[in-house]
Amino acid sequence: MQSVDPCLGHNPGLPPLPGSASADIVPQTITANVTETVVLPCHITVDGELPTLEWSKEGLEINNITLLYRDGCETFGMKNPAFHYRTNLLLNKLKDGNISQIIYNLRVSDGGRYHCRTRRGKQWQVHAIIVLNVGATSKPELTVVPSTGSEGVTLQCKAECWFPEPDIMFLDDEEKEIPAEKPTRGPNST
C-alpha cells in the first residue's frame, strides 16, 4: 500500500493514467495556494466543431475526471465528486482553442498531476500535462518555554500543516537573526 502525506493529501508517486500519456509532452508545473483560483493551461487548434475534451487527475480513488465537455456542454455524471462546482472552462475562449481548466477554491488535496486531452472519433490525444502544487499554511503558534537549566529559554513555533516546509528563523528587536543552538523539528515534521 502506498502512503499518503497528510499535509499534501495525495501520493505524488502514483503511476500515470493508462494509455493517455504522450512521450513528447513536457509536464508544466504550476504552484498556487489553498483557497485560490488557478487556471491549468491547455490549447488546441480548432477546425470545425470542438471535440470532446477531458481533464483528469491521476490517483483519485473514485473517477479521475475533473471536467468533461462534449456536445457543447459539460457532462457531470462522470465527474469526481471532489470537483463538483469547482471546475470550469474559459467558455468565451473555447472557439479560439483555449481549453484551459479553472479550479476554484483550491484544496491541498487538489495537488497532483492533471492531463488535458481531446477525443475525435475513438482516438484520444493528450495536449498538456500539468503538475499542480498547492501550498498550505496554518497559523503558527509561538511559545516561550522556560529552560530546565539556569540558562535561557526555548522558542517553539508550531503549525499543524505547512507545505512546502518553510525555513524558520527568529529575529531580535533590531531584526538580527537569533542563532539557534540546537534546532529541532517535531516528530510530525517532514
N, C-alpha and C positions, 0 to 999 in steps of 0.2 A: 504494500500500500504506500502511495506517495504522500508525503507530508504537505500540509497547507500552512503557510505562515499566517498566524492570526492577525497580524497587522496589515499584511498585504491582501489577505482574503482570497488568494488564489495560489496555485502552484505554477511558478514560472517555467518549470521544466517539462510541461506537458507536450506530447507529440503533436505535430501539425495535423490539420484536417486531412483525412484520406482522400487522395486523388485531386486535391484542389490547389496544391502548392505549385508554383512555377519557378523553375531554376533561375530564370532571368530577371525576376523581380527582387529588388533590394528592399528589405523592410525599412520603413521610416519610423523613427522614434519621436513620440510626442509626450511632453510632460505637462500635467495640469494638477490642480488641487481639488480636494473634496469640496463639493457644493458648486463648483464652477460649471460652465458650459464649454464643451470642446467640440471642434469640427475635425473629423477624420477625413483627410482629403482623398478624393478619387475622381478621375476624369476619363471619359471615353470619347470616341468620335461618334457622333450621331448621324446616321444616314437612314432616314426614314423613321419608322416607329422606334420608340425606346424599348430595348429588350427587357426581359425580366432581370431584375437586379437584386442581389442579396448581400447583406452584411452579416458576417458571422463572427463569433468569438470562440477561440479554442478553449477547451477544458470545462465548458459548462456541463453540469450533471444532467440537466434537462435540456431539451432542444437548444442547439447552439446558435440559432438565428436571432440576431438583434434587430433586423429590419428586412422585410421582404416587400418588394414593389413590383407589381405586374399588372398588365392590362390597364395602366393609367391610375392605379391606386395602391395604397398599402394594404397588405394582407396580414391580419393579426393572428389568425389561428395557429400558425407555426412559430410565432414569436416567443422567445423566452420570457416568462413572467417577470423576471427582474428588470426587463427593459420596457415593459408596457408603459405608455405615456411618457417615456423619457428619451425616445429617439425620433428623429425625423430627417427629412431631406431638405435641401435648399430648393423647394418646389419651383420657384421662379428661375432657377438656373438649370433645370433638367434639360431644357431644349438646347442648351449650349454644351451638354455632355458633362456637366458638373454633377456627379452622383455622390458627393461627399455626404457623410452621415454626421448628424448633430447628436450629441449625447448631453442631456440636461441633468443638472443636479448630480454631479459625479459622486460616486461612492468608491471607497477603497477597492471593493470587490470588482469594479469595472476595469481595473488594471489588467492588462494581458495583451494577447496577440489577436488582431482582427484581420479578416480577409474581406476585400471588396471584389465581387465577381458578378459577371453577367451571363445570361444563358440565351443563346439563339438556337432554336430547334432543340436538339438534345445535347448540344455542346456548351460546356461551362468554360469561361475564360476568367482567370484571376487578373485584376488590373492593379491592385495595391494590397500590400501587407503592412499594417500599422501596428507598432508596439506602443501601447498606451501605458505610461507610468502615472499613477495617481498618488500624489503626495498627501499626507495627513499629519496633522499635529493636534495634540490635545493640550490644554492649558497646563504649563509646567507649574509645579508647586516647589517653592524654595523653603527649606527648613534649616535652621541653625541647630546643630546637635552638639551639646556640651561634651568635651573630651573627658574620658575617664581618668586621664593623667592630669598633670598640672599645667600642660601647655595647650593653648589654642582651642579651636572649635572645628567642627566638620560642617561644611556647607553641603547640603544634599539637595539635588534637583531631581524631581520625579515627574514623569509624564507617562500616561497609560499607553499611548500609541504615537509613534513619531516615525514617519517614513518620508524621505530617506533619513537615516540616522544622522543627527546633527553633530557637529563639533561643539563642545561646550567649554566656555571659559568664563571666569569670574573677573570683574573689574573693580578696582577701588574707586573712591570718590574723585580721583584725578584721572580716571579712565585708563589706568595702568593695569595690566594683567596681574592677577594674584596667582602665583605659581602653586600648583597642586603638588603636595609631597608624595602622596600615594593615591593617585586617581584610580577609582574602581567603577565598574558598571555592575548593576544588579543582575540577578540570575535570569531575568526575562529579557534582557537586552541582547541585541544581535551584534 
